[in-house]
Amino acid sequence: MMKKSLLLLLLGFSLFQLSAKEGMWIPILLEKYNLAEMQEMGFKLTADDIYDVNHSSMKDAVVIFGGGCTGELISDEGLLITNHHCGYRQIQSHSTVEHDYLTNGFWAMSRDEELPNERLTVSFLEYMEDVTDKVLAGTENLDGEAADKKINENTDRIIKEARNDGKFTASVKPLFYGNQYFLYVYKVYKDVRLVGAPPSAIGKFGGDTDNWMWPRHTGDFSLFRIYADENNEPAEYSPDNVPFKPKKSFPVSMKGILPGDFTMVFGNPGTTMQYWPHQAVDVTMNQRDPDRIMLRDIKLDIIGGDMESDPKIRIQYAAKYQSISNSWKKWQGEIKGLKRLDAVNKKLAYEEEFKKWTQQNNTWDNTYEPVFNAFEELYTDYATYIKAYDYYREIVISGVEVFKQARTVNSIINNIENDQGERAESIRSAMLNGLPGFYKDFNQPTDDDLFAALMPELINGLDASFLPAEVVETIKQNDREKLIKKVYQKSILTDREKLEDLLKNGSEKQLLKLRKDPLIAMYNQLNFIYEKDIIPEVRKISKSIDDNMKVYMAGLMEMKKGQAFYPDANLTLRVAYGQVEGYEPKDGVKYKYYTTLTGIMEKDNPEIYDYDVPDRLKELYQTKDFGQYEVNGDVPVCFTASNHTTGGNSGSPVVNGNGELIGVNFDRCWEGTMSDIMYDPERCRNISIDIRYALFIIDKFAGAGYLLDEMEIVK
């Protein structure tokens, strides 16, 4: 009896008992699976108000911002709000020591002052469609490579038709590991201009110390405007473009929030792994996360120290540091959460329950036992190769910055040697054009230190079979200083003028001599192993894992037939819903659901960059000049709710039961970062900036209240 009770307890977080707050749901299926529950929780609209291809709906006010965030329209003149950290690269790219928009913020006081952003796009979803039958047509009697080939042919045809001669972009994405396929068709706008961003001491208040944490006091928002041609269609940047007229924009609520209020997050969550077998959880928790955390510790220590020493370096590396540190801290919380939930054993218990179900249906021996046996073998091999992959990614691909230049030079040389002169010239020209941007945000002494610190970690962390013998010998024979002088500083890649002259005027023969450049030679030896021995094996093993997961997922879908069952996130439009609520992170501690301006003042510390509250904000607080944003003698700043979110949901609209914007999602609490793998309804909370705080900053702090005139403010 005790064993049975323990099993039921272990399954408390399993797929059998999905919480009302768990899940990232497909909008076109809400009517079937979720709407009744949503309405019981306080949603007052219809499924068509969320997603409708024939009439304007919320989907028309939500965009993929850049390559991996969400944004939403808040006016009929193309004004868009997203997170400060989503617009961080754009803010950084416009910043100099003389015009430090990261530190001081930026506010366009007229349309003419809005700043264009090269390569920044926003993508509106035109429609989504279940194309499973079309994708799998003709595969009934095929398997293996033949089936994959047919699926790819069908997919290519579907995408080509959906693009409508280039009017749209399109993609077909598998759900449930290929048991279902959806088509997503987008219209992409390319003229997106920066309108406003608070100083980092507001938009990034608390920095890495507060990142992923609650209580949070971060004004994590920025404003952009979408521009279009005279027909409201996408166009490259032009002074003649006009503000985009959306089909729908969100009304902005000043009504506030209370505990238990319905909340919905409508955005583009990136990646989740809810259905992983226990082996995958084990490898992530006990190998991958610790390895990557350790290597990023080194990078953050070096970069962070240099950023503190020089304002120019701080600007150069601000976006890079943020990118490195975000996952670094998330992985630490993920490990703690998975261990606290005893995640591996919960997965084992669930797999045992699934096995019993298959045995009752006489499908275990022939269909599912081979899958589970394959997992054991595949994940053993996977652990070996993914370790090498992680080390190479963190050190060679995205650690030592100058290796990025070595990669491009290597491509030029390869094309010359393969008699692809035209292609070599194209790459040479692109590299030449990219040099100013690269060296603008590059500090050689910082990269010196990264090279000297990370390369020994590579050879000490991996088996010799994953390393070039010559590179191992070079690193072992030279201490830190000699390694920098003999390899790094002897490279032409560290001398911008010489490199630029060679790219402009050098002959093919001179370019070919770069094979002997010490850094380029080292990179080539490392990259040869990475591309020849590591990447192919990781892809091969991952493909086999996915093939077996497809069978496993088919079983899960059959077991849950007729029940609500959500697919993993894949950077496509999803709905998550829950309610405003705090949580208890540990024994004896209970967090409220909101924070206020008073909390910002309590954290104020002029000695620490991330806690140095701007004088103007302190003045507003001291004089209690809160205007219409005052609530009980204070200004609300952030709040938590029980919406299931992940990366990609950054910048997502958080709406109330009337579909009015009450906040902008920007984070999760640290105790819930394992929610990508296993959701805990007791401690998984999303963190949002209260829209009233964003309006307060725009209006009272920045003096850009004219922007509120564009919005539909609901009081």
N, C-alpha and C positions, 0 to 999 in steps of 0.2 A: 504493500500500500504506500510506503514511504517513497519507493522508487518511482511509482506512478505519479505521485504528487510532485516529485522533483522534476520529472519530465515535463509535466504541465507548466511548472514554473519556468523552466528553460525555454519553453515555447512562447512565453509571454510576449517576447519581442519578435516573434517569427511572422512569416507571411500568412499564417492561418488567422492571425488576429490583428489585422491592420487597424491602426487607430484612425479615428475620424480626421486627425490632424496630419497623418502621414500620407505621402503620395504626391507625385507630379503628374497631373492628369491631362490627357489629350483633349483640347477644347471641343472638338466635334463629337466627343463621346460623353460630354457632361450630362446631357439630357438623359442618357441611358443609365449612367452609373452614379452620378454625384448630385444632381440638381436638388433632389428631394432633401437630402441631408444638408446641403448648403442652405436651403431655405429654412430648414428647421433651426439652423444655427444663426439665422438673421439676414441671409441674403434676400433682397426684395425684388430682384430683377429676374430675367429669363436667361436661358442658355443662349438665345439669339442675341441678347444684349452684349454677350461676351464675344461670341464668334458668329459672324454671318457674312457670306460672300455676296449676297444680293443687296444688303443694306449696310449702312455704316454701323460699326460696332467697336467694342474696345480694342479688338485686334488691329484696327486701323490707326490706333493712337500709340501702338507699341512697336519699337524697332530693335533690331540687333544693332548695337552701337559699336562701330569698329569691328574688331575680330572676335570679341568674346564678352561683351557686356550687353546690358539692356538699357534702353532709354524710352521716354514717353513724352508725347506732345502735351503741352499745357497751355497752348493758345492756338487760335486760328491763323496765326501769322508765322507758323513754323518754329515757334520757340519750344525747345526741348530741354528737359532736365534729366540728368544722370548723376552718377557719383563723381566726386572730386577725383577719386583714384582711377576712375575710368577715363577721365579727361586729362590725367596727370601727364602723359607724354606730350600732349598738345600744349599744355600749360608750360611744361619744361622746355619744349622746343622754341617757344617764343621768349624765354627768359634769358637774360644776360645779367652780369654783375650790375650794369647800369639800370636795367629794367628787370628787376627780379620779381616776376609775377608769382613765383612759388612762395616767396616770403611775404610779399606785400599784397598779393591778390591782383585781379584784373577785372575791370568793369567797363564795358562799352557804354558810353552815355548817348550814343546815337548809332544808327545802322552803319554809318560810314566808319565807325571805330571798331566794328566786329572783325575778328582776325581769321583769315582763311587757313585751312589746315590740309596740307598736301597728303594725299592718300587716305584721309579719313572718310569713311562712308557710313551711311545708315541704310538698313535694309528693311523694307516693309513686306510683311507676308501678304501676298495676294490671295493665296488659298493653299490648303493642304488636302491631300486625297489618299485614301487607302488604295494602293496599286498592287497589293499582294498577288492577286490573280494574274495581272499583266506581267509582273516580274518573274513569276514562277511558271508562266506558260511554256510548255514544251520541255519541262524538266522532269516530267512524271516518271520516265524510264531511264533517267540519267543519274549519275552520282559522281562524286569526286570532281576532278578538273573539268569534265564534260559539263556537269551541272553548273559549275562556277562560270564557265565560258558562256553558257546560254543565259544565265542570270545577268552577266555583264552586258551581253548584246541587247537583251530586253531593256535593261536599265538605261543604256546609252540612247536607245530609240525613244524611250519615254521622256528623257531629259531634253533631247533635241527638239521634240515636238513642243514641250512645255516652254522652251525658251522663246518661241514665237519670233524667230529671226532676230534674236538679240534684244528684244524688248525687255525680257526678264532674265534673271538667273534662276537656276533650278538645281535641285539635288534630290536623290532618292536615298533614304536612310533606312537601314534595317532596324526593326524593333524586336525585342525578345530574341536576340541573337539570330535573326533571319527567319523567324516564324511569321513575321509580318513585315510589310514594307509600306512606307509612306512617301509620297511626293510632296516637296515643299517648293513653292514658286514665289520668288521675291522680285520686287522692284527696288533698284539700288540708286540712291542719290549720293552724288560725289562732291557737292559743294556744301560743306558743313562748317560753319564759322563759330569761333569762340565768342560768347557774349559776356559771360561773367564767371568768376571763380573766386571764392574767398581766399584769404591768405592761408598758407599751410597750417598756421597756428589755430585755424578754425576748421578748415577742410580736412586736415590730417591731425587734428588735436589729439595728443597722447601718443602719436607715432607708433612705433613697434611695441612699446610697453603696453599700450591699451589695445592694440590690434587683436581681434578675436575675443576680447574680454567684455564682461559686463560687471559693473555699471560703465556705460560708454557716454562720452560727451562730445562726439565728433560731428561737425557740420559737413558731412561727406556728400557734397553736391557741387555740381557745376552746370552752367547753362550754355547751350549751343543753339544755333538757328540753322535750319535747313533752307537752302535756296534752290530754285528751279528755273527753268526757262519760262518764256511768256505763256507757254501752254501748260505750265505746272508739271512738266516732265523733267526727268533727270538730265543734268547737263554738267559738263566740266566747269570748273570755276571761271566766272566771268563777272566783271563789274556790272554787266547788264542784267545778270540774273536777279530774280525777285523772290521775296519770301514765299516759301512753299505753303500752299493752302491744303491742310489735311482734311480727310473725310470726317475725322473725329479727333477731338482733344478731350482731355480729362478735366472736368470741373474740379476746382481746388477747394477742399473743405476747411473751414475755420471752426467747425463745430467741436472738434476735439475727440478724444477717445476715453473710454472707461473699461475697466476689467470685464472680460467676457464679451466685448464687442466683436462682431464678425469681422474677419480680415481676409482678404484675398490677394495673393501675389501673382501677377500675370507677367511672365517673362520667359527668358530663354536659358534655363538651367543647362550647364555644360555636360558634366559626366557624373554618373553614379554607378555603383556596382552592387546593387541590392541583392542580387541572386548568386553571387560568388559562392563556390563550394568552400569548405573549411580550409583547404590547402592554400587557396589564394589569399584568404584573410591572414593565415599564418605567415606566409612569405612577406606580405606587406607590413604586418605589425612587428615582426621580429628581424627582418632583414632590410627591406627597401627603405622604409621610413627612417630607421636609425642610420643607415649609410648616408642617405641624402642630407639628413640633419647634420651629421658630423662634417661633411664636406662644405655645407653652407655656413656652418659655424666659422670655418676658416675664412671664407670669402667675406662674410659680413664683418668679421673682426678687422680685416685689412681695409676694406672699403669704408666702413664706418669711421675708423680712426683717421683716415685721410680726409674724409668729408668734414670732420670736426676741426681739422687743422687749417682749412682754407675755404672761403666762400665760393670760389670758382669751382673747386672740386666738388663741393656740396651740390652745386647746380648740375655739373656734368654727370654725377652718378646718382642723383636723387631717384630718377625713375628706375634705374637698374637695381639700386638697393631695395626699393619697394618691391620689385618683381621677385628678387631673391628671397626677401624676408617673409613675404606673405605665405608661401607654401611651407617655408621652414617652420614657422610657428604653428601653422595648421596641422602639420604632420605630428608635432609634439602632442597637441591636444587629441589627435586621432588615436595615437598609441594609448594614451591614458584612458580614453573612452572605451576603446575596444577591450582593454584589459579589465576595466571596471565591469563591463557587461559580460565578461568571460565569453567573448564572441566566438572563438574557435569551438568551444564546447557547445554553444548554442547552435552553431551551424551543424555540428555533428549530430546533435539531437534531432534537428529538423530533417537532416538527410536520412536518419534512421526511420523517422515517421514517414517520409516519402517512400522509403524502401518497403515498409509495411503496406502502404497503399498499392504499390506496384505488384506486390506478391498477391494481394487480394484480387488483383485484376490479371494475374498470370502474365505479367510483362517484365518481371525483374530479370529472370535468367537470360532471356534472349535479347532484350532491348536495353535495359538500364544497368545491369551488372557490368557489362563491358565498358560503359561510360565511366562508372565510378572507378573501375580498375585502371582505365586510361588516365584519369585525373591523378592518381597516385604516381604513375610513371612520368607523366608530362610535367607536373609541377616540380618534381625532383630535378629534371633537366632545366626547367624554366628558372629555378632559383639560381643555378650556376650561371646561365647566360645573362639573366637580367641584372645580376650584380655587376658584371663587366659593362653592360649597357649603361647602368646608372653612373658608374665611375667615369666612363668616357663622356657621357652627356654633361656631367657636372664639371668636368675638368677641361676636356679637349674641345667640346662643342660650345659650351657656354660658361667656361671658367676663365681661361687665359684669353683675353680679348683679341690680342693680335693674331691668334690662330684663325680668326674670321677672315683676316686679310690673306693669310697663308692659303686658306681654302680657295679663295678667288684666284690667286696667282696660280695655284695648282690646276684649276680649271682652264686657265688661259694656256698653260704649258701643254696640258693633255690634248687640247684641241689643235694646237700647232703640230704636235707630234702625230696626230691622226689626220693631218692634211685638211683640217677644218678651219682654214685661215679666216674665213668670213665670220664664223662663229667666235673665234678667238678675238678678233677685232671688236666684235660687239661686246664681249665680256670686258675687254680692256677699256673700252669707252665708258661702260657702265661703272667700272671700278674707279676710273678717273673722276667721273662725276660725283661718285659717292664719297671720295676722300674728305672733302670739307666737312660733311656731316659726321663721318666717323671720328676724325681728329678733334672736332669741336667738343665731343663728349668723351675724350680719351686723355688720360693722364699716365704717362709712361712709368713714372716711379710706382704708381699703384699697380700697374700691370706687371712690373718687375717683381713686386712682392707676391702677387698672385701666382706667377710662374714658379718662383722659387719655393713657395709653400705647397702648391698643389701637385706639382710633378712627382715629388717623392711619395705623396699619398697614393698616386696612381700605381706606382711600382710596388709599394708595400701592401696595397690592398687587394691586388689581383694575383691570380695564379700566373706563372711565367708563360703559360700557353696563350695568354691574352695580351702579351707584351712583346714589342720588338726588342731583340737582344741588344742591338746597338744603343737604343734609347735607355735601356736598363743600365748598361755599362756606363754611359755618359753621366747619368744621374748619380750612380753610386760612387763614381770616381771624383766627383766635384762637390765641394761644400756649397752653401748658399751663394756666397759672393762669387766664387769661380763659375758657378752655373749661370749666373746672370751675365758675367763678363764674357765668358767663352761662347755662350749660345745666344742668349737673348739680345744683348747689346751689340753683337756683331752682325745682326740681321739688318738688311735694308728696310725691313718693315717698320723699324723704330725710327727711321729718318724720313719724315714726310717729303722733304724737298727732293731727296735723291729718288725716292719711289715715284713721286709725281713726274720728275724729269724722265725716268726710264719708261713710264707708261706713255708719256707724250711722244718721246723721240727715239726710244730704243728699238732696235731691230729684233726680228724673231730670234736671231742667234743670241743676242744679248739677253732676251727674256728666258731662253732655254737654260742659260747659265745659272738662273735662279734655283735650279734643282739643287745646287750645292750650298745655297744659303742655309745656315745652320737651323734657323727656326722653320723654314719651309721644308727642309729635309726631315726634321723631326716630326713635323705635322704629317707629312706624307707617309712616313713609316707607321705612325699611329693610325692614321685614317685608313691605310690599307687593311690593317687588322680589323678595324671597326666595321668597315664596309664589306669585307670578304668573309670574316669569321664570326662576327657578333650579330650584326643586323640581320643577315639571312637566317640565322638560327633562331633568333628571337621571333622573327616573322613566321617562320615555319612552325615553331612550337605554339605560338599564339593562335595561328590558324587552326591547328589541331585541337587546341583547347576550345576555341569558338565552335568548331564543328561538333564537339561533344556537348558543349553548352546548348547548342541548338536542339539536340535530342532531349537533354535534361529539361530545357524550358518548355518544350512541347508537352512533356509529361506534367510539368507544373500547371500549364494552361489547361490541360485536360482535367487535372485534379480540381482546379478552381473554376471550371466551366460555369458560366452564368453569374459569376461573382465579379465584383470590382477588382481589377488587377492592373496595376500601372506598369508601363515599361520604364527601363532606365532612361535617365536624361541623356540627350544627345545634341544640345544647343539648338533646340527647336521650341516653338511656343508651347508652354504648359501652364496649367493652373494649379496652384497650391492654396489651400484654404485652412483656416484655423480661427484663433481668437486672440485678443489682447490678453496677455497674462505674464506674470513673473514666473520664477521657478526657485527651487532649492538646490544649489550646486553641491552642497555637502551637508553633513550632519550639523544641525544647529545654526545654519545660515539660510536666510530667506531673502530673495531679491524682489524689490518692487518692479513694476512693469515700466517705469518711466524715470527719466533723469531731467534735471533742470539747469538753468543758467547758474544757479548758486553752486552747483557741483563743479562747474568750470572754474569758478573763482576759488573754490577750495583746492583745486589742483594747480592753480597758477604758480609758476616758478620761473622767473626771468633768467635763471642760470641754465635752464634746459630748453633747447630750441623747440621741442615738441610741446612744451607746457608754458611757453611764454605768451600769455594772453595779450592780444593787441590792446593798446591803450584806449582806442575808441570803444571797444567792447566793455572794458572796465568802466569807462565813463558812463556808458548807457546803464550799466548795472548799478553803479554808485548813485546815480541820479534817479534811478527807477524809471527811466524813460523807455518804457516797454510798449507804449501805444496800444493798439488793438490786440497785441499778441500776449498780453498779460493774462495769466491764470493764477489766481490765488497769490498774488504778489510776486510772481516769478514768471519765467518764460520756459515752456516745455522744450526739450532738446531731442531726446531719443526715446524709443520705446521698444519693447520686446513682444513677440507674438509667437504662436505655435504653428507657423507655416513652414513646410518642408522645402528648404532652399539649398542651393549649392552655388559653386562658381558659375558665372554666366547670369545668375540672378542679380548680380551687382547692378544697381541702377533701376531695378524693376519697380513698377508702380505698386504701392500697397493701397488698396481701396477698401472702403467700408461697404456696408450692405446696400447702399444706394449707388455704388459704382463711382463714388467721389474719392479723389486722391487725398489720403490722410498721411502718407509718408513715402519715402524712397528707401527701398531695401539696400543695405550695404554690407551686412556681415552676418555671422552666426556667433553664438556664444561658444567659448573655448571648450566647455564641457560637452558640447554637442557636435563637434567637428567630425566625429566618426559617422555622422548621419548619411554620408555618401555610401557607406557600407552597411551600417546597421542603425536604424532609427530608434531613439528612446523618447517616447512621448513625455516623459517626466522632465527631461533636461534639454531637449533639442529646441532651441529658440532662434528665430531670426531677429536681427537687430536692424532697425530703420531710423532714419532721421525723421522727426516729426515735421510735417510740411510747414507747420506754423513757425518753426525755427528757421527754416530756409527763407520764408517770406520776411521774417524779422531781420535776418542778415541782409537780404536784398534791399529792403526798405530803410530800416533804421540805421544799420551799420554802413552800408555801401552808398546810400543815397540814390539808389537806382530804382526807386519806387515806380517810375514810369513803366517798368516791365509788368507790374501788377495790373496796369490798365488793360493789358492784352488778355488777362486771364479771366475766366469765369469763377469768381470767388463766391462760395456758398457759405452763408453764415447761419 
